Amino acid sequence: MLENRQRREFLKEFLEEVEERAAKTGVYRVPFLEKMLQYMERDDDPDILIPPYIDTSKKIAVNAYSYDESQHILDLYVADYSFEQNERDLLSINMTMLTELANQAKRFITNAKTLAQTIDQSLQARQLALLISENINAIDEVNIFVLTNMFYNANKPIELSIPGIETVNVQVWDIDRILQIILAEQGVQTIHIDFEQDLGQSFEMMYVPGSQHEGEQNYFTCYVGFIPAELLAKAYDQWGSKLVERNVRSFLQAKGGTNKGILRTLKDPIERQMFVSYNNGISTVARAGDIEKINENINLYRINRLIGWQIVNGGQTTASIHQAYKSDIDLTDVYVQAKLTILHVEANQEKDQQLLEDEMVSSISEYANTQNKINKSDLLANSRFMSELERLSRNTWIPSSDGRRAESKWYFERARGQYVVDLNRRKRGKEQNEFKRQYPGEKVITKVNLAKHFMSCEGFPHVSSKGGEEAFKRFMEQNKQFWKYDKDDNDEIIPLSEVTLEVYQKLVARTIINLHTTNIVESMRLQGYRANVIYYTVAMLHHIYGNKIELVDVWNRQTLSDKWDEIIRIIADKALFFLRDSAGDRNVTQWAKQEACWMQFKDEYTKHLRNII
């Protein structure tokens, strides 16, 4: 369990931000959902239902959803926000309460056909009911996410089944889980493991010839072999998530299709013998270790002790084996294929050891991972582009509008939760207040939000509507000159383009335009599809009037001129009408993600809207 001091500090900042946002909008669940989703960084941003669907008499509730048509995967989100939660008491929630919350989402599915007929046609929830009722026979997997501002200390898996659905996963995202992700992304704790002393046995591996290059500043040595499954389970039992802090998929519960297959294999005495054949194994890294050659005549080494051992690929395999171990399944003679890379990394003038290690680990993770998709935003977080934006945000003051000296800066988060961790490194009181004054909470920009804001401004609202991960991928493609390299005439590696102060200022200006538009759209109290409306409004504003909006001027003023406010209102109103009307029998959210939707909106409304002024 995370230290209570860390929990209190994080919870305090988390609740204050949600409450500050709620004070402007009058609702709590929406800012709470948005804050949680910011840390979760789902591949496909869910559509937040405004208002949420809640039927207390029938015990049905859903706050957000997304549907992957190609994979036939439905995600439902249920938000539990307790007003009694506070940093002093650290209130918890039990398994029974969480199971009931998950069942509320389940009942929406089982009652979808009826709900499609009874929910008001103007509400987003009806679109969800229609989507489910029309695709119920095609849906292969349902993921129910229960989001809570409480602490789920038991951390036991919640089992749920839905008639006709092959796989049902319930994931609980409590405050501890969010904090765990944040701390993992901020830096990995160095673990010292003596396998014989700590776990009762060591293991043997073969050295891979040619994997060591003496004399180079940064190099590695590699070993391959097998680890006893019981040894791996014991290691995970003792060190838990600290072993998988660098595994970008480590926070999934061992409940997906792949993991269920692992458990089935381990439970069956005959299948168990084929585990090595069926499973791809794990990839691990370490900083150093006590590794001795067993015999001079054979290529075999005993791994006695490792420093900084991390499982960078195979976290779900490890979690599944641990679950089998805790369920008293016999793991005797079960082995896991394994690769061990010892990183020999030294800091240089431009990057510290941690950053260089992370870059190497990202490459290993990207090429080793075969079981699950890795977020590109996680793998590229350490790119030159992201690092330079982080540096510029820490050194660039926001222009003062009243002639006084500058007092604050924007804060670019290269890693999730970086702002809160940075804040809590300061002492409470004067130091934290000074940090907040210099970096106000409302001026924190995450890498995926930066991407969505850029793509909407540049005329890709359908990409922004697809979610942060797709937007970030396209954003990096659009700006590849800032993170890719080439060779000069002397065969020296040089960056294609420098990340200048103006590049940074214009990126922030696009965020300012998006936030300005968001405030106006929220004040209009439009019913439904808020995120899509904002992206389409910004895209159309820039499409028609972009030549009249100077990004450097927006940066200098730190706002978009209020002369655009009425135009934004008109565009937003037209955008909502268009999305609903043009969708026809299609799901509005899915329709908004298609390029054809944006092209049609431009074709039908550009001339009309251009004549507004």
C-alpha positions in Angstrom: 0.0 0.0 0.0 1.3 3.5 -0.9 2.4 5.6 2.0 -0.5 7.6 3.5 1.5 10.8 3.2 1.7 10.4 -0.6 -2.0 9.5 -0.7 -3.0 12.5 1.3 -1.0 14.9 -0.7 -2.2 13.6 -4.0 -5.9 13.3 -2.9 -5.9 16.9 -1.7 -4.7 18.3 -5.0 -7.0 15.9 -6.9 -10.1 16.9 -5.0 -9.3 20.6 -5.1 -8.9 20.5 -8.9 -12.2 18.7 -9.4 -14.1 21.0 -7.0 -12.6 24.1 -8.7 -13.8 22.8 -12.1 -17.2 21.8 -10.7 -17.7 25.3 -9.3 -17.7 26.6 -12.9 -19.9 24.0 -14.4 -22.2 23.1 -11.5 -21.6 19.3 -11.9 -19.0 17.1 -10.2 -19.0 13.8 -12.2 -17.9 15.3 -15.5 -14.7 17.0 -14.2 -14.1 13.9 -12.1 -14.4 11.7 -15.1 -12.2 13.9 -17.2 -9.5 14.0 -14.6 -9.5 10.3 -14.2 -9.5 9.7 -17.9 -6.5 12.0 -18.2 -4.5 9.6 -16.1 -5.9 6.5 -17.7 -5.0 7.6 -21.2 -7.3 5.1 -23.0 -6.7 4.4 -26.7 -10.2 5.6 -27.5 -11.5 8.5 -25.5 -15.0 7.6 -24.3 -18.1 9.7 -25.0 -19.1 11.3 -21.7 -22.9 11.3 -21.3 -24.2 14.7 -20.4 -26.4 14.3 -18.5 -25.3 10.8 -17.3 -27.9 8.1 -17.4 -29.1 7.3 -13.9 -32.2 5.3 -13.0 -32.2 4.8 -9.3 -35.4 2.8 -9.2 -34.0 0.2 -11.6 -30.4 0.6 -10.4 -29.0 1.4 -13.8 -26.2 3.9 -14.4 -23.7 4.8 -17.1 -21.5 7.9 -17.3 -19.5 7.3 -20.4 -18.9 4.8 -23.1 -16.9 3.9 -26.2 -17.3 1.1 -28.8 -14.5 -0.4 -31.0 -16.4 -1.5 -34.1 -13.4 -3.4 -35.6 -12.7 -5.4 -32.4 -16.3 -5.5 -31.2 -15.3 -4.2 -27.7 -17.7 -2.1 -25.7 -16.4 0.0 -22.8 -18.8 1.4 -20.2 -17.8 3.8 -17.4 -19.5 4.3 -14.0 -18.4 7.2 -11.8 -18.6 7.1 -8.1 -17.8 10.5 -6.5 -18.1 10.8 -2.8 -18.4 14.3 -1.4 -17.4 12.9 2.0 -13.9 11.9 0.8 -11.1 14.0 2.3 -7.3 13.8 2.8 -7.6 13.3 6.6 -9.8 10.2 6.6 -8.8 8.6 3.3 -12.2 6.9 3.0 -12.3 3.5 1.4 -14.8 1.5 -0.6 -15.5 -2.2 -0.4 -15.9 -5.0 -2.9 -19.7 -5.2 -2.4 -20.2 -1.6 -3.3 -18.0 -1.7 -6.3 -19.7 -4.9 -7.6 -23.1 -3.1 -7.3 -21.7 -0.1 -9.3 -20.4 -2.5 -12.0 -23.8 -4.2 -12.0 -25.5 -0.8 -12.7 -23.6 -0.7 -16.0 -24.4 -4.3 -16.7 -28.1 -3.6 -16.3 -27.8 -1.0 -19.0 -26.7 -3.7 -21.4 -29.3 -6.3 -20.4 -32.0 -3.7 -20.6 -30.7 -1.9 -23.8 -33.5 -2.9 -26.1 -36.2 -1.5 -23.7 -34.1 1.6 -23.0 -33.7 2.3 -26.7 -37.5 2.8 -26.8 -38.0 4.7 -23.5 -35.1 7.1 -23.3 -35.7 10.6 -24.7 -34.5 10.8 -28.3 -32.5 14.0 -27.5 -30.3 12.3 -24.9 -26.9 10.6 -25.7 -27.9 7.7 -23.6 -30.5 6.7 -26.2 -27.7 6.5 -28.8 -25.8 4.1 -26.5 -28.9 2.0 -25.9 -29.4 1.8 -29.7 -25.8 0.9 -30.3 -25.9 -1.9 -27.8 -29.3 -3.3 -28.9 -28.3 -3.3 -32.6 -24.8 -4.8 -32.0 -25.5 -7.1 -29.1 -24.9 -10.3 -31.1 -21.6 -8.9 -32.4 -20.1 -7.6 -29.1 -17.3 -10.0 -28.1 -16.0 -8.2 -25.0 -17.3 -5.7 -22.5 -15.1 -3.7 -20.2 -16.7 -2.0 -17.2 -14.6 0.7 -15.6 -15.6 1.7 -12.1 -14.0 5.1 -11.3 -14.0 6.2 -7.7 -12.4 8.9 -5.6 -12.3 6.4 -2.7 -9.6 3.8 -1.9 -10.1 0.2 -2.8 -7.8 -1.3 -0.2 -8.8 -4.9 -0.8 -7.8 -4.8 -4.5 -9.6 -8.0 -5.2 -10.8 -8.8 -8.7 -14.5 -8.3 -9.4 -16.1 -11.1 -11.4 -19.1 -10.4 -13.6 -20.8 -12.2 -16.5 -23.3 -11.0 -19.1 -25.5 -13.5 -21.0 -24.2 -13.8 -24.6 -21.0 -11.9 -24.0 -17.8 -14.1 -24.1 -15.5 -11.8 -22.1 -16.5 -9.4 -19.3 -13.8 -7.5 -17.5 -14.3 -5.2 -14.5 -11.5 -2.7 -13.8 -11.6 -0.6 -10.7 -9.7 2.8 -10.9 -9.4 4.2 -7.5 -7.1 6.9 -6.2 -4.3 4.5 -5.3 -4.3 3.1 -8.9 -3.9 6.6 -10.3 -1.2 7.5 -7.9 0.6 4.2 -8.6 0.7 5.1 -12.3 2.0 8.6 -11.6 4.8 7.4 -9.3 5.8 4.7 -11.9 6.1 7.3 -14.6 8.2 9.6 -12.5 11.0 7.2 -11.8 11.7 3.6 -11.1 12.8 2.5 -7.6 15.9 0.5 -7.6 15.2 -3.1 -6.3 18.0 -5.3 -5.0 17.1 -9.0 -5.4 19.2 -11.8 -4.0 17.4 -14.8 -5.5 18.8 -17.5 -3.2 18.5 -15.5 -0.1 15.2 -13.7 -0.8 13.3 -16.4 -2.8 15.1 -19.7 -2.1 16.5 -20.4 -5.5 18.4 -18.8 -8.4 18.1 -19.6 -12.1 20.4 -20.1 -15.1 20.6 -18.4 -18.5 22.8 -18.4 -21.6 24.9 -15.4 -22.6 24.1 -14.1 -26.1 27.4 -13.6 -27.9 28.0 -10.2 -29.5 25.6 -8.4 -27.2 28.4 -6.6 -25.3 30.6 -3.9 -26.8 33.3 -2.8 -24.5 34.5 0.8 -24.7 31.1 2.3 -25.8 29.6 4.7 -23.4 26.1 3.0 -23.4 25.9 -0.7 -24.2 24.2 -3.8 -22.9 24.7 -7.5 -22.3 21.9 -10.0 -23.0 21.0 -13.4 -21.6 18.3 -15.8 -22.6 16.8 -18.8 -20.8 14.0 -19.9 -18.6 12.8 -18.8 -15.1 10.8 -21.2 -12.9 7.2 -20.0 -12.8 7.1 -20.4 -9.0 10.2 -18.2 -8.6 8.6 -15.5 -10.8 5.4 -15.7 -8.8 7.2 -15.4 -5.5 9.2 -12.4 -6.8 5.9 -10.7 -7.9 4.3 -11.6 -4.5 7.1 -9.9 -2.7 7.8 -6.8 -4.8 4.5 -6.5 -6.6 4.1 -3.6 -9.1 7.6 -2.4 -8.4 8.8 -5.2 -10.8 6.7 -3.9 -13.7 6.9 -0.1 -13.2 8.5 0.2 -16.7 5.9 -2.1 -18.3 3.4 0.3 -19.9 0.7 -2.4 -19.9 1.3 -3.5 -16.3 -1.8 -2.0 -14.8 -4.3 -4.2 -16.6 -5.9 -6.9 -14.4 -5.2 -10.5 -15.3 -8.6 -10.9 -16.8 -8.4 -10.3 -20.6 -8.6 -13.0 -23.2 -4.9 -13.6 -23.2 -4.7 -13.9 -19.4 -7.6 -16.2 -19.2 -5.8 -18.5 -21.7 -2.7 -18.5 -19.5 -4.7 -19.4 -16.4 -6.5 -22.2 -18.3 -3.2 -23.6 -19.4 -1.8 -23.6 -15.9 -4.8 -25.2 -14.4 -4.7 -28.2 -16.7 -2.0 -30.7 -15.8 -1.5 -31.8 -19.4 -1.7 -28.3 -20.9 0.7 -27.0 -18.2 3.6 -29.0 -19.7 3.1 -27.0 -22.9 3.3 -23.6 -21.2 6.7 -22.7 -22.8 5.4 -23.6 -26.2 2.2 -21.6 -25.8 3.5 -18.4 -24.1 5.9 -15.8 -25.5 7.6 -15.3 -22.1 8.9 -12.1 -20.6 11.5 -9.5 -21.4 13.4 -8.0 -18.4 16.1 -5.4 -17.8 18.5 -4.7 -14.9 21.2 -2.1 -14.1 23.7 -4.6 -12.7 23.9 -8.1 -11.1 25.9 -10.9 -9.7 26.1 -13.3 -12.7 28.6 -16.1 -12.6 29.7 -18.6 -15.2 28.9 -22.1 -14.1 31.5 -23.9 -16.2 34.2 -22.6 -18.4 33.4 -25.1 -21.1 29.7 -24.3 -21.5 27.8 -21.1 -22.2 25.7 -21.2 -19.0 25.5 -18.5 -16.3 23.8 -18.5 -12.8 21.8 -15.4 -12.0 22.4 -14.9 -8.3 21.5 -11.2 -7.7 20.1 -8.4 -9.8 19.9 -4.6 -9.2 17.0 -2.7 -10.6 15.3 -5.7 -12.1 12.3 -4.8 -14.2 9.8 -6.8 -16.3 9.3 -4.5 -19.4 7.3 -7.0 -21.4 5.2 -9.8 -20.0 3.6 -8.0 -17.0 0.3 -9.7 -17.7 2.0 -13.1 -18.0 3.6 -12.5 -14.6 0.3 -11.3 -13.1 -1.5 -14.4 -14.4 1.2 -16.7 -13.0 1.0 -15.0 -9.7 -2.8 -15.4 -9.6 -2.3 -19.1 -10.3 0.3 -19.2 -7.5 -2.1 -17.5 -5.0 -4.8 -20.0 -6.1 -2.6 -22.9 -5.0 -2.2 -24.2 -8.6 0.9 -26.5 -8.8 3.6 -24.6 -10.7 6.2 -27.4 -10.3 8.1 -27.9 -13.5 6.5 -24.9 -15.2 9.0 -22.6 -16.8 8.8 -19.2 -18.4 10.9 -18.2 -21.4 12.9 -15.1 -20.4 15.3 -12.5 -21.7 17.5 -10.5 -19.4 19.2 -7.3 -20.7 21.8 -5.7 -18.4 21.9 -1.9 -19.3 25.2 -0.2 -19.0 24.2 3.4 -19.2 26.1 6.5 -18.2 24.8 10.0 -18.1 26.1 12.5 -20.7 25.9 16.3 -21.0 22.4 16.3 -22.6 20.6 13.5 -20.8 20.7 11.9 -17.3 21.0 8.2 -16.7 17.3 7.7 -16.0 16.3 9.3 -19.3 18.8 7.3 -21.3 17.7 4.1 -19.6 14.0 5.0 -20.4 14.8 5.4 -24.1 16.5 2.0 -24.2 13.6 0.4 -22.3 11.0 2.1 -24.6 12.7 0.5 -27.6 12.9 -2.9 -25.9 9.2 -2.7 -24.9 8.1 -1.6 -28.4 9.8 -4.4 -30.2 9.3 -7.1 -27.6 5.6 -6.6 -27.0 3.4 -8.9 -29.0 0.5 -9.6 -26.6 -1.0 -6.1 -26.3 -0.8 -2.8 -28.1 1.5 -0.2 -26.4 0.5 3.5 -26.2 2.6 5.4 -28.6 2.4 8.4 -26.3 4.2 6.4 -23.6 6.9 5.3 -25.9 7.6 8.7 -27.4 7.4 10.6 -24.1 11.2 10.7 -24.0 11.7 11.9 -27.6 13.7 15.0 -28.2 10.5 16.9 -29.1 8.7 16.1 -25.8 11.9 16.8 -23.8 12.4 20.2 -25.5 8.7 21.2 -24.9 9.1 20.3 -21.3 12.3 22.4 -21.0 10.7 25.4 -22.7 7.6 25.2 -20.5 9.8 25.4 -17.4 11.8 28.4 -18.7 9.2 30.5 -20.6 7.3 33.1 -18.7 3.8 34.0 -19.7 3.7 37.6 -21.0 2.2 40.1 -18.5 -0.8 42.2 -19.8 -0.5 45.0 -17.3 3.1 46.0 -17.5 4.2 44.1 -14.4 6.9 41.5 -14.5 5.8 38.0 -15.5 4.8 35.7 -12.6 3.6 32.4 -14.1 4.4 29.7 -16.8 2.5 27.0 -18.5 3.4 23.5 -17.3 3.8 20.8 -20.0 3.4 17.3 -18.6 5.7 14.9 -20.4 4.6 12.1 -18.1 1.2 11.5 -16.4 0.9 13.2 -13.1 4.2 15.0 -13.4 2.7 18.2 -12.0 1.4 16.7 -8.8 4.6 14.9 -8.1 6.6 18.0 -8.8 4.3 20.0 -6.5 4.5 17.4 -3.7 8.3 17.5 -3.8 8.0 20.9 -2.2 7.2 21.5 1.5 3.6 22.4 2.3 3.0 26.0 2.8 5.2 28.7 1.3 7.1 26.4 -1.1 4.0 24.8 -2.6 2.2 28.1 -2.8 5.1 29.6 -4.7 5.1 26.6 -7.1 1.3 27.0 -7.7 1.8 30.7 -8.3 4.5 30.0 -10.8 2.7 27.1 -12.4 -1.1 27.5 -11.9 -3.1 24.3 -12.0 -5.3 25.5 -14.9 -2.2 26.0 -17.0 -1.1 22.4 -17.0 -1.0 20.8 -20.5 -0.8 17.0 -21.0 0.9 15.6 -24.1 -2.3 14.0 -25.4 -4.4 17.2 -24.8 -1.7 19.2 -26.6 -2.1 16.7 -29.5 -5.9 16.9 -29.6 -5.8 20.7 -29.5 -3.2 20.8 -32.3 -5.2 18.4 -34.5 -8.5 20.3 -34.1 -6.8 23.6 -35.0 -5.1 22.2 -38.0 -8.4 20.8 -39.5 -8.6 17.3 -38.1 -11.5 17.3 -35.6 -12.3 13.8 -36.6 -8.9 12.7 -35.4 -9.2 14.6 -32.1 -12.6 12.9 -31.7 -10.9 9.5 -31.9 -9.1 10.2 -28.6 -5.8 11.1 -27.2 -3.8 8.1 -28.5 -4.8 8.5 -32.1 -4.4 12.2 -31.9 -0.9 11.9 -30.4 0.2 9.5 -33.1 -1.0 11.9 -35.9 0.4 14.9 -34.0 3.8 13.2 -33.9 3.6 12.4 -37.6 2.7 16.0 -38.4 5.7 17.3 -36.3 8.2 14.6 -37.1 10.8 17.2 -38.1 11.1 18.0 -34.4 12.0 14.6 -33.1 13.6 12.7 -36.1 17.2 13.0 -37.2 19.2 13.1 -40.4 22.9 13.2 -41.4 24.8 16.2 -42.5 27.6 16.3 -45.2 30.1 15.0 -42.6 27.8 12.1 -41.8 27.1 13.6 -38.4 23.6 13.0 -36.9 21.6 16.2 -36.7 18.0 17.0 -35.9 15.8 17.8 -38.9 14.4 21.0 -37.2 15.0 22.7 -33.8 12.2 23.1 -31.3 12.3 26.8 -31.0 10.6 29.2 -28.6 8.1 30.2 -31.4 7.2 26.5 -32.0 6.4 26.1 -28.3 4.4 29.4 -28.1 2.3 28.5 -31.2 1.5 25.1 -29.7 0.4 26.6 -26.5 -1.7 29.2 -28.5 -3.6 26.3 -30.0 -4.4 25.0 -26.5 -5.5 28.5 -25.5 -8.0 28.6 -28.5 -9.3 25.2 -27.5 -9.8 26.1 -23.9 -11.4 29.4 -24.8 -13.9 27.6 -27.1 -14.5 25.0 -24.3 -15.5 27.7 -21.9 -18.0 29.2 -24.4 -19.5 25.8 -25.3 -19.9 24.9 -21.7 -21.7 28.2 -21.0 -24.2 27.3 -23.7 -25.3 24.2 -21.8 -25.6 22.2 -25.0 -27.0 18.7 -24.6 -24.6 16.1 -25.6 -21.4 15.4 -27.7 -19.5 18.3 -26.0 -16.0 17.1 -27.0 -17.0 16.6 -30.6 -18.7 19.9 -30.8 -15.6 21.7 -29.4 -13.2 20.0 -31.8 -15.5 20.7 -34.8 -16.0 24.3 -33.7 -12.3 25.0 -33.4 -11.6 23.3 -36.7 -14.3 25.3 -38.5 -13.2 28.6 -36.9 -9.6 28.0 -38.0 -10.7 26.8 -41.5 -12.7 30.0 -42.2 -10.9 32.6 -40.1 -7.5 31.1 -39.5 -5.8 33.8 -41.6 -7.2 36.4 -39.2 -6.0 34.7 -36.0 -2.3 35.1 -35.3 -1.1 32.4 -33.0 1.8 34.5 -31.7 -0.8 37.2 -30.9 -2.9 34.6 -29.0 0.2 33.7 -27.1 1.1 37.3 -26.3 -2.4 38.1 -25.1 -2.9 34.6 -23.5 -6.4 34.6 -24.8 -8.5 34.6 -28.0 -10.0 38.0 -28.6 -13.6 38.2 -27.4 -14.7 39.4 -30.9 -14.7 35.7 -31.8 -17.0 34.7 -29.0 -20.3 35.1 -30.8 -19.0 33.5 -33.9 -17.8 30.5 -31.8 -21.4 30.2 -30.3 -22.9 30.2 -33.8 -20.5 27.6 -35.1 -20.9 25.4 -32.0 -24.7 25.5 -32.4 -24.5 24.6 -36.0 -21.9 21.9 -35.3 -24.2 20.1 -32.8 -27.2 20.3 -35.2 -25.0 19.0 -38.0 -23.6 16.1 -36.1 -27.0 14.9 -34.9 -28.8 15.5 -38.2 -26.2 14.2 -40.6 -25.6 11.0 -38.5 -29.0 9.7 -39.4 -29.3 6.2 -38.1 -25.6 6.1 -37.3 -24.2 6.6 -33.8 -23.3 10.3 -33.6 -20.0 9.7 -31.8 -18.8 7.1 -34.3 -19.8 9.3 -37.1 -17.9 12.3 -35.7 -14.7 10.2 -35.9 -14.9 9.8 -39.6 -13.1 12.1 -42.1 -16.3 12.1 -44.2 -18.1 13.8 -41.4 -15.7 16.7 -41.3 -15.6 17.0 -45.0 -19.4 17.2 -45.2 -19.5 19.8 -42.4 -17.1 21.9 -44.3 -18.9 21.6 -47.6 -22.3 22.4 -46.2 -21.5 25.2 -43.7 -18.3 27.0 -44.8 -20.1 29.5 -47.1 -22.9 30.2 -44.7 -20.6 30.7 -41.7 -18.1 32.8 -43.7 -20.9 35.3 -44.2 -21.4 35.9 -40.5 -18.9 38.8 -40.5 
